């Protein structure tokens, strides 16, 4: 679970990750595709129904045109990884970098279409589950 407060006027994004996949930021680059990078700040324990936990928040300042991409752990299901696998965020970075054109409109739709139609397993690996059989959730905040 991720909780965040976005100030679209200043570009400040304050967030708290409760044991979930790190969000990925796509920062605009003049004349080039955005370069994905994970917001890998403090990672807190998963909620697991508890109410006695304290969480560390993270802050990042994003320039206009940046996009914060939040995804469910669907790629872990497809690739047979634990949902908290340390390299899961980097696999999401790779996936976002492999999109042909940086979609200006519906980034979640572009990610889902790519996953269902063109995603291939990493070299030497196979899929544990078909992307077509997996629930894929993608949320994008554009600053």
N, C-alpha and C positions, 0 to 999 in steps of 0.2 A: 504494500500500500504506500502511496506517495501523497503527501499533503503539501500544497504549495500556495503561496500568495504571489501573484504577479502584478507588478505596477507597470503598466504599459506606457505610462508617461515617462518614467525615469529609466525603464529597462531593468529594474531590480526584480529578481526572482528569488524568493525565500522559500526553501523547501525542506522537508523532512522525509527521509526514506525509511520506512519501517520494514526492513528486511526484504526489499523487492529489487527488481532489476533497475539499475541506474538509468535515468533519462538520458537521452542523447540530444546534443545541441548541434544544429546546423547553422553556422555563422555565415553571413553573406561575404563573398569575396568578389571584388570587382572583376567582371569578365570571366570568372571561373566558377566551377561547381563548388557548392559549399563543402567544407571539410567536416565530417562528423566527429564529435568528441563527446565522450561520456562525462556526465556530472558525477564523478566518483568521490564525492565528499564523504562525510561520516556516514557509515551504514549502521543503522540501529537494529535492534532485535525485532523480529516479526511480532505482530500484536498477539496472535494466538488466543484471542479472547481475554487477555489480561488487561487490567485497568491500573496497575501499580507501576507501570514503566515510565521512565523519563527518556526523552529523545533529544538528540543534538540536531540543531537546524544548520543548514548551509545557505550561503548567500552567493549569488553570482549576478554580475551586471551584464546585460546583453544589449547589443546595439540594435537599432531599428532594422527589421527584416530577419532577425534571428528567429529560428524555430526550435522549440523544445518538443521533442518527440517522446511520448510515453508509450510503451508497448507491454502487453501482457507477456507471460512467459511461454508463449506459443512456440517459439523457436527451440526452447528446451525440450518440449514434448516431441517436436518433429525430429530433433537430432539426438534424442535419448539422453539428455543431460539433466542434472539436478536443476531445479528452478533457481537455485542460488549459486550456480556454477560461476566461479570468478571470471571466466572468459566470456560469459553470455553477453555482457555489455559490448565487448569488442566485436562479437559476432554481429550484433545489431549495427554497430558502426560500419562494418564491412558490407552488410546488406544495404544500408542507406547509401553508401558510397557507390554501390554497383547499379543504382538506378540510372537509366540512360540519361535523362535530362532532369535537372532539379525541378520537380513539379511546382509550378507557381500556385496552382489551385488546390486540388484535393490530394494532399500528401498521404493521408491515411488510405484512401482508395488506391493510390499508386503502389503503396507498400503491399497491400493485400493482393492486388492483381499480380504484382511481381512474385510474391510468395506462392500463390496458387498456380501460376502459369510458367514461371521460368527459374525458380529457385532450384539449385542443384546442391547435393551434399558436398562438404569439403573433400578434397582429395584424400583417398584412402578410407573414407567413411561412407556409411549408408544411412538412409533415413530410418528412424524407429517407427515413424508414423507419417502418413502422407499429409502434406500441407493442406490438401483439399478436405481432409477429414478433421481438421483442427480448428477450434475457435480462435480467431485472431482479433485482438483488440488493439487499435492504434488511436492515440489522441495526439493532436498537434496544437500547440499554442504558438501563435505568430506574434512577435513583438514589433 
